[in-house]
Each structure stands twice: as C-alpha cells, then as structure tokens.
C-alpha cells in the first residue's frame, strides 16, 4: 500500500519505505497542501542524485528528488506512475522512499571586530547550533567547527549528542578577531570530501569576510565542486538590526549587507544547497525541517538493466510520471484540488563501469513534468 504523507514522515533513521501498487484515484495523485512560497531565498542549485550499477546483478539504483516549484518534496507517487526507459526500452522497476541518515558539518561564524557584533554572534551560534540537534535521528553524525581569524574544530563525528549539547551551552561571546569566512568555507569543504554517505555543510554565518587569503571567487568555485551541499542559515538580518541600533559609524556601518547575503545565496546554489535568512534564530524549527527533508528524502528506483554488454558505453535513461490507465502525464493535486507541477531530476545517461565504483553524486538535469 502506498505510504501516506503522515507515514512517510515517520520513516526515519535511514529507513526505506516500500511503495505498493495502489492505483491513483481518477488517474491523479493527491499530496498535502504546502506553503505557497519557499522558505529558502534565491535559486536552488541542481540537486545531486546518487546512481549505482551492480555488475554482478545488472541492477541499477537511482536516488532522486521530486519536488514542487517551491522546493517541497512530493510524496505519494506510486510505483506504477514511474515509467523508466534505458536505451529506449521500458524497465520493470521498483520504487521506494528513503529517509537517509546524514553526516552534518556545522560551521559557525564566531568572531568579529565589534563588541555589538560579537555579542549577537555568540547568541546566534548557540541558539542555531542547539536547535539543529532536534532534527537528528539515530545514525546521524555531526561535527562542529567555528571560525573567526582561523578555523577551530569543536566536536568531531565520533562524539555523542550530549557532548554537543553541552558545547552549545558553553559558547560565550567571541573574542575580537578577523572574520576569515572564505578560508573557513574552503577548509570545511575539503574536510568533508572523505566523508561517505549523505552529507552536508550547515553554515551559520553573516557572510562577512574581513581578511581571508582566498577570494570570494575561489570560495564560490570550491563550493561548485563540493560533494557536500551547503545549507546557509544567514544571520545578517538580525545582526543588521543590532548594528543599526548600536553602531552608526565604524566597520559594521560600512558593511554592504545586501552584497553579503547575495554571496551566501550564490555559494548555496553553486553547491546544490539552499540559503535561508530568518529574521531571528530564536525559532529555526521550520528552517531546519525544510533543510533536512531536502537532504534526507529521496525516491529510490531499482531495475535490472536489459543491456548486458559493454560496461564502458553510456546508457541513456528517460523517466516520466504517467497515469498508467491512460498513458497520459500524471496529474498531481494538493488537498485543495490545486494542480502541482512536479520537478523531477533526470540524468541523461550513465556509464556502468563508473557507476559500479560506488554510490556517487551525479548532477541530474531538472525537467518539469508536462501538464
């Protein structure tokens, strides 16, 4: 039986929920109503999808995101709604929903050249860091770094939730220092390369950089090559209020906050992540829920390839969402009957020998499903 949205939300801790062969009502799929606008700001980058080929069994496994135009995951799509073709031949595929365990690197801005700024940064680092612990499930791992004039590791992936909670309670007001954001971001991306599985960098930062050796363009280029999407929680909106209240002159008054926010958006987009700019870090629950859904949840499609020769030749994949009764494109509506236009990530082709090396991260094209 198809797993409804409420059950889907409960399939956590790295579990995969099977999707049965229940027919859609009147050739349509109904999904829960979601917000009319995204929680993140700016454009979302290309979502990265895993693909693997098992040469012993010829089984192809694809993990992909299907979402609405506002970036919300679309549940309730049934197995028979997926039409998968390899080299033009339709495949007999199974479809599941996965809620993966994740490894998070939390990078906190923790330093600056103003007393007013540093007090605000200390509070936001503590509040923002502690709240992310509420999103973790058994099997998740988290490491924490902070940066000012240099990067400092506070917690590694081997330590438990209690140690991390104590850490956030003990964070005080940062000392005066430079804010070497670009250097810290590049360092964090490089540190995450050896980490396997579903992973991401959560960056809590204003986007201000004062003395990095690296330039913004170098940081952006590194983000575009990152195999860890970067989810930004921008602190500029609340810090801006602090500076306007306490500092009409000095270094903070000269900061171009709009430019800093734009750069954070570009870094998130280049990495395949998202950028959020809450007015306050007091309640980040909705932000973190949106972030973790985007990171954890994937449709998992498996089929035995009908092609058995030449593992070095690219094989073309096409995937459509259809109403099996009519053969027409699948209609998706929300609880109010409003049509939802799904966006499905599709990879044009894969090379079996390369995909057999292990579950990699491959950039998928984004296509809108026809009405």
N, C-alpha and C positions, 0 to 999 in steps of 0.2 A: 504493500500500500504506500502511496506517496506520502512523504513526511510533510505535514503542515508546517507553517512558519513557526508556531509555538514549539513544536517538537524539534524543528531544525535548530532553534536557539539553544536547546538543551544538549545537543550532540557536540560536546566539547571535550577537551583533554586529548586532542589528537585523534578523535574518533571519525570514522567514515560511516555515514548513514546510507543504507541502500534505498534506491528509488524503484518502486514497483511499476507495474504495467497498467495502472488505473487510467481509464480514459478521461480526458478533459471534458468538462460539461459544455455541450453545444460547440465543441471544437475550440474552446477557449481555455486559457489558464487564468485563474484569479489569484492575485497576490495582495498582501496587506497594503493599505494606503500608507504612503510615506510623505515626508515633508516635501513641500513644493520647490525647495531650493537646497543646494548642497550646504553642508556645514563647513566644508573647506573653501578656500578662496583661490581664485585663479584657475588655470587649466591643470587638469590631472595629466601626468605623464603616461606613456604607454605602460600598461600593466604587464608584468612579466609572468610568463607561464612556463610550467615545467613539462618536459616531454621526455619519455624514456622508451627505448626499444630493447626488448629481451631477445637476443639472437637464438636462444635455445627453444623458446616457445613461439617466437614471432609476434608476441603480444606488444602492442603499442599502448602506452599510458599517457594521457594528456590531462593536465590540470589547468583549468581556465576559469576566468571570471566572466560572468554575465551580469550586467548591471543596467540600470535605467540611466537616462541622460543626466541625472543629478548624482550619479555615482553610487547609488544604493544597490546592493545585491538583490537579484531577482530570484526568489525561491520558487518551489512548486512546479518547476518544469519537469515533465515526466520523461521516462526513458524513451517512449515511442515518439516524443516530439523532436528528438535529435535524429537528423539524417546525416550520416558521416560517410564521406566518399574518400577513397585513396586511389589515386591514379584513375579517377573516373568510375571506380567500382564501389557500389554501396557496401558498407561493412556492417556486420552484426555486432553491435556494441552494447556494453553495459554502462550504466550511468549511476554514479553515487555523488553524495555531497560530503566533502571533507572539512572538518574543523581541525586544522593542524596545530600542534604545539609550536611555539615560536621561541627564538632567541632574540632578545632585545638588547641593544646597546643604548643606554640613556646618556646623552651628552648634555651637561648643564653649563650654561654660562654662569660664572661665579667670580666676578671681578670687574672693576671699572675704575674710572678716575674721578669719581664724585661720591660724596657721602650719601646724598639723597638716592643716587642710582644704586649704590651697593646695598643699602637697606632694603630697597624694593626687590633687588635681585635675590638676596638671601631668602626673603619670604616666599618668592615665587618658585625658587628652586625646591624648597622644602615642600610647599603645597603641591606643586606639579608632580614632583617625584613620588610622594606618598600615594597620590591618587591612582597612579598607574598600577600600583600593586593590587588594587581591587580588580583589575582586568585579568590577572594571571590565573592560570589553571594548572593542575598537576602536570608536570612535564615541561612547563615553560622554564626558561632560564633568562636571567637578566644580569647585565654588567653595568656599572655606573662610572662615568668619568666626569670630571669638572674641568673647566678651563678658565684661565684669566690670562696671565702672561705665558703660561705653559699648561700642558695637559697633565692631570693627575688622576690615576686610577684609584677609585674609592672602594669598589666592590667588583670581584670577578664572577664569572659564570658559575663557579663552584659553591658559592655561598647561598645560604637559605634566606627565606622571606623575612624572618625575624631580624636577621642581621641588617638587612636592607632597610627595614622599617626604623630600626634604631639609628641608622645612619642619617636618615632624613630628619629625625627628631633632633639630632645633634648639630645640624648645619647652622652656623652662625652668620653674622654679617661678613661678607667677603672683605679682604684687605684691599687697599688701593693697589691697582695694577693696570697693566695694559690689558686689552681685550683682543687676543690674537685668535679671532674666530676662524679665519680661513686655514691657518696652520692646524688648528684643533680638528676641524672637519676632515681635512685630508688625512690626518693621523688616524682618526676613528674609522674612516672608510677602509684604510689599509689594514687596520687591526681586525676588521670583520671578514676579510677575504677568506681566511682559513676556516671560518665557522660554517658548518654544514646545516642543511635543513632550511626551513622557512625562517627568515631573519629580517631584521630591520634596524635602522638607527632612528631613535626618537630624540629630536633636537629641541631643547627648551632654550630659546635664545632671542635676543633683540635684533640680531643680525648686524650689530655694530662691530666694526673691526678697527683697531687703532694702530697696530704695529706688526702685523703678520709679515713674514718673509714671502709667503705666497701671495699672489694676487687673486682678486675675485675670479678672473677668467680661469686661472689654474684650478681654483676650488670647484668652479662650475664644470670644467672638463673632467675632473676627477669624479664628481657626482654622476656625470653621464656615463661613466664606465663602471660605476659601483654595481656590485651584485646584491647590495642591500638597499631597498628603497628607503628614502629619508622622509620621515613624517615630522614636520615642523610644528611646534607649538610656539607661535610668535608672541613675545612678551612686550613688544613695542607699544601696543595700545595703552596698557596700564602704566608702563614706565613713562610714556609721554605725558600722562596726567600728572605724575609725580614731578617731573621736571618743570612743567608749566606752573605748578604750584610753588616750587621751591627754588627754581633757578632760572631767572630771566636772562642772565649772562653766563659766560663760561662755556666749557666744552660741550655740555649737554644741549645748551640752547642752539648750538651750531650744527647739530646732527640733522641730517635730512632723513627723517623717519620714513617718509614715503619710499625713498630710494632703498633703504634697508629692508623694508617689507617686500618690495618688488624683487630684490635679490634673493630673499628667502623663498619666495614663490618659485623663482626660476630654478633654484637648487633642488627643491622638492620635485618639480616637474621633470627635470633632467634625469632624476634617479628613478622615476616611476612612483614616487610617493605623493603626499598631499601636504598642503600648508594650511594651518588653522591659526586664526588670530582672535582668540576670545578676549572680551573686554576685561575679564578677571580670571585668575587661576583658582578662585575660591571653589568653583564647581566645574570640573572638567569632565564630568561623567559622560555627557553626550559626545564630546570630542573624542574621548578615548574609546567609547563603544564603536563609533563610526570608524575610527582608525583600525581597531582590532578586527572588526568584521571584514574590512577591506584586505587586511593582511592574512587572516586565517582561512577564510571560507572560499572554497573552490568547488566547481563541478569536476568530477573525476570520470573520464571517459576511457574505457578499455575495449580494445578489439584485437582479434588475431588478424594480422596483415595477410591479405590474399596474395601478396607478392613474396616469393621465397628466394629470389636470386639477387645478386649484385648489391651488397651492403654499402657500397660506396656511391651509389646513384641516388640522387634526391628523389623523394616520393612526394607527390602533390596531395595535399589534404584540402577538402572542402567540407564545411559543416553548415547545415541550415536548420532552423527551427520551423517545424511544419505541423500542421494538423493532419495526422495520418489518415483520417477518414476522407478528406477532400484533396489532400496533397497540396493544399494552399499554405502560404505562410501562416505560422501560428499567431493567433490574436491573444494578447496579454492585456488584462484589465485589472484595475485595483478594486477595492471593496466598494467604491462608489460608481463603478462602471466606466471609469475614465481609462482610455487606451494608454498603455505603457509601451513605449518604443524601446525595445531591448538593444543593448550594445554588446556584441559578442566578440571575444578575442579569437582570431583565427590565424594560424600560421600557414603560409602558403605552401611550405614544403619542409621536409626534414631529411637528414642523411642518417640511415640506420646505424652505421658504424660509429658515428659521432654521438648519436643519442644513446648508444649502448654503454658509453663510458660512465654513465650515472645520471641521476636526475639533475639536469642543468637548468639554467634560467635562460629562456629564449624569448626574444621580443616578438610579440604577436601583433599582427595588424588589427585595427579596430574597424568593424563594419556595422552599420545599422541594419537591423533586420527589416525587410520591406513590410509595409502595412498589409 
